[in-house]
Amino acid sequence: MAQNSLKQTRNIGFIAHIDAGKTTVSERVLYFTGRIHKLGTVDDGNTATDWMDQERERGITIVSAATATQWKDWDLNIIDTPGHVDFTAEVERSLRVLDGGIVVFDSVAGVQPQSETVWRQADKYQVPRICFINKMDKVGADYYHAISTIVQRLKANPVPIQIPMGSEDQFYGVIDLVEGRSFTFDDEGTMTEGGVPDEFAEEFEVRRSEMIEKIAEQDDNLLEKFLLEEDISEEELKAAIRAVTIANKVVPVLCGTALKNKCVQPLLDAIGDYLPSPLDVPPVEGVKPGTDDVIARDANNDEPFAALAFKTVTDPFIGRLVYFRVYSGSAKSGTSVLNTVTGDRERLGRIVKMHADQREDVEEVFAGEIAAAIGLKDTTTGETISSIQDPILLEKIEFPDPVVSVAIEPKARVDQDKLSDALIKLSDEDPTFTIIYDDETGQTVMSGMGELHLEILTDRMKREFKVEANVGKPRVAFRETIRKTTTAEGKFVRQSGGHGQYGHVIIEMEPLERGEGVQFENRIRGGSIPTEFISSVEDGVRGALKNGPKSGFPVIDLLVRLIDGTYHDVDSSKVSFEIAGSMATRTAIDRCGPVVLEPVMKLEVVTPEDYLGEVIGDLGRRRAGVESIDAQGDTQIVKASLPLAESFGYANDLRSITQGRAGYSMEFEKYLEAPESVVEAQAT
């Protein structure tokens, strides 16, 4: 791929709250760019990017789907992501490798809870984005209200670059404030261009002036012309909008209704005009393996090869597929590369470009491209592959910890090996899905981000791996922490025929604020413990914190400080100091008044006013703390904190008490101290 075509490349993703219409928008994008020739709908279960059986049956996106298409002179690499919080890992890893995002909002609801989550994730990776207010044909559609929610709830700087013509069932097109043209549509999506209609002339002038002023506030070149009231050309305005969008200073806003095929073409133009190419984003930074030396790599084919694996998939026909984003250099199929996390050499077997679940073989991949490889046997999500001669280690992708666990066993004993194989393959694909074998109970326990997450994975085992399994009741992933500060000693002494074992440490343990995790600090001065044993003490400390004394769950949010100890010239070893560190830690936890923490979810319920009393009453029975109740037309929006242990079965209960008219969304918020009754119930 030449550099000038790299300039025309857009690596973009559609992100949004569940049901905002991401998949419908991406389906229309593929249709109008000629990538597909028959339109599918989510309701009919025949969209291109929702290709899994479960996605088509439930009408939701579960796994991010990658595809590629072209619009005018632009090459678009597109990832359609899930909106449901249970599949947050799919959004996280997609945003890590994208250059730009299209955030889709519902024209009636505006910003919703998962909109906030994906927006924070995009902020974290500094992904420039544009907003698309979808469903303008819906009853209650309000373009400017939706934009006001972006300001209030996301603290963003949205700038409308279109104004809608009509709304609800009368919506028929948009006026482009940059080009001063109107675009009207029939129900087939056929677009007609024209000038600004007379009835919109006054609004056009006002809104265009507001837009230029907001852009000029962020762009010095434009500001001078604006203040001197000089003419600003269309090219100057587009260049300024592009610059401030890529710098994350503003977010251009467009609108339309994807389901009715209206306004998709102007959205495609905006993607090309305003979102960055791989050349517009800063060079990717990493470190030289084994050092702290920072290396930067430009999106250039002449640089050494560097790519990040962001997703693994088990394909029933061709085996393990590893998706990766190339940040620099190029690589041909059959090339040997280095996994700089493990230090192992791997071979890029076949390289394929993906179109959802379809594959297209390519001989070579270049800087800025997204592809998948067959043959990377040991490379997993978040690991770097690079040229062997010039290795680089890119920043890993961080994923949240699972919060729900269930015990699982095969229905037939003969299927035990098939179940183990399925669990290993699924956990390889999904970093938020973990498996633990509990030695005490003899059970296999799988953990994920929510009930739906585990339900989908169990269903996939049945369909893809032909394993029928019995699944236990969901269990909450509790944590433990401490209340007090203490000092403790760990001394491990063993005498045997030859060398003995000797390790002796003294530690201090103190509580930290919620969310600060486990920290280890070495305060040894003067060599009372040799340096080579310090990491072994830390291993012992962290190992002991994996199982708390009250619940058996990990202990978090504390600082362990190694302050003293002694060693023996002959008998001391790494193992003896690891055991001593573990003994000291267990003693310290018992003295520090350990308490059990439970995960608490942030809940938002949207309900008709008639059912508000029942919804609030049900939340009260579930130990929820109601934080606010806001009216929006005839509906009420209830925000609350709900302990995860009380959330199981909530979907069915809410449906029954509101006759199916209320909806909700939920995401992990924090850990709080759990009542004794909850801890006891969990133990039984």
Secondary structure, 3 states (H helix, E strand, C coil): CCHHHHHCEEEEEEEECCCCCHHHHHHHHHHHCCCCCCCCCCCCCCCCCCCCHHHHHHCCCCCCEEEEEEECCEEEEEEECCCCHHHHHHHHHHHHHCCEEEEEEECCCECCHHHHHHHHHHHHCCCCEEEEEECCCCCCCCHHHHHHHHHHHHCCCEEECEEEECCHHHCCEEEECCCCEEEEECCCCCEEEECCCHHHHHHHHHHHHHHHHHHHCCCHHHHHHHHCCCCCCHHHHHHHHHHHHHCCCCEEEEECEHHHCECHHHHHHHHHHHCCCCCCCCCEEEECCCCCCEEEECCCCCCCCEEEEEEEEEECCCEEEEEEEEEECCEECCCEEEECCCCCEEECCEEEEEECCEEEEECEECCCCEEEEECCCCCCCCCEEECCCCCCEECCCCCCCCCEEEEEEECCHHHHHHHHHHHHHHHHHCCCCEEEEECCCCEEEEEECCHHHHHHHHHHHHHHCCCCEEECCCEECCEEECCCCEEEEEEEEECCCCCCEEEEEEEEEEECCCCCCEEEEECCCCCCCCHHHHHHHHHHHHHHCCCCCCCCCCECCEEEEEEEEECCCCCCCHHHHHHHHHHHHHHHHHHCCCEEEEEEEEEEEEEEHHHHHHHHHHHHHCCCEEEEEEEECCEEEEEEEEEHHHCCCHHHHHHHHCCCCCEEEEEEEEEEECCHHHHHHHHC
